[in-house]
Amino acid sequence: MSMPPEIQAIQFIGFVLSVTFHIVLLFLIWTKATKQFGSYKILMASFSIFSIFYAFVEIVTQPIMHISGTGLMLYTSFSIFSKEMLDGRKVFRLLIPVVFLGLVMFLDICWFGEPTDFKSEYLRESLKKLYNEDSFKVGQIAAVFYTHSPSGSLQIFWKECIGMLVVWIILFFSISSIIYFAVSTFRTVYHHTKLRKSKKNCEIHRQLFHTLIVQSIIPTFILFLPTGFLLTLPFFDVKEVGRVANAPGFGACLYPALDALTAIIMIKDFRHAFFCEFLEKVYVQDF
């Protein structure tokens, strides 16, 4: 696949940074996370492991998004179509809605995004012009939402429209969940801060809360909002979007690295270990 070099560079940089920062974070969780973290360290570790796996999937598939007119295509050369919740193994219950929504998204995209000769032909010229790719040969999911006949009549493809509506609902649910749990976490932390006398516990909770806030803001602005905006463009028959359509892909490449870096920087024990111990050892070895 003749991928544009700037996109390939960003994906490679995102992969290297993601794997590096999450390995460092896993090491810090293992060696520096105190008992005050509780089962939250299990959640952090599981997210880091999933993020490393995701980074490998991203660099192997190297997806490209293309939008032209009323059609869109995501293609790749990889051609495959509460406290009780954080108590021990119960922490994995948090993954149930993630797996469920992922399954719904997968089935939905398989339903409306199945490649057809019509979709490939509709996007053939623009894809060839922008990426020098043959739309009939690349692995893809694609959709065309409506067309205008030579007589001027409008032909709407309802399956694609309904399928995209489901995608928007999942995006809305994701953003709403971030807001809801951020508010709930704030109330819980504020309540326990007033009840507990241990300054150390209060400080740990404050750091974890601030970390969660930043980790919630990052995907909202570099993933969910750009993706939602770009997915609306085909309904307005935007002719030339260009490589800007890959903005959510850039965010997806860099998000795992930013997520891990946020925890490393904002949690005091991790920050001290990383900057004062790890980097100091690297500096001494170099000289």
Secondary structure, 3 states (H helix, E strand, C coil): CCCCHHHHHHHHHHHHHHHHHHHHHHHHHHHHCCHHHCCHHHHHHHHHHHHHHHHHHHHHHCCEEEEEECEEEEEECCCCCCCHHHCHHHHHHHHHHHHHHHHHHHHHHHHHCCCCHHHHHHHHHHHHHHHCCCCCCCEEEEEECEEECCCCCEEECHHHHHHHHHHHHHHHHHHHHHHHHHHHHHHHHHHHHHHCCCHHHHHHHHHHHHHHHHHHHHHHHHHHHHHHHHHHHHHHCECCCHHHHHHHHHHHHHHHHHHHHHHHHHCHHHHHHHHHHHHHHHHHHHC
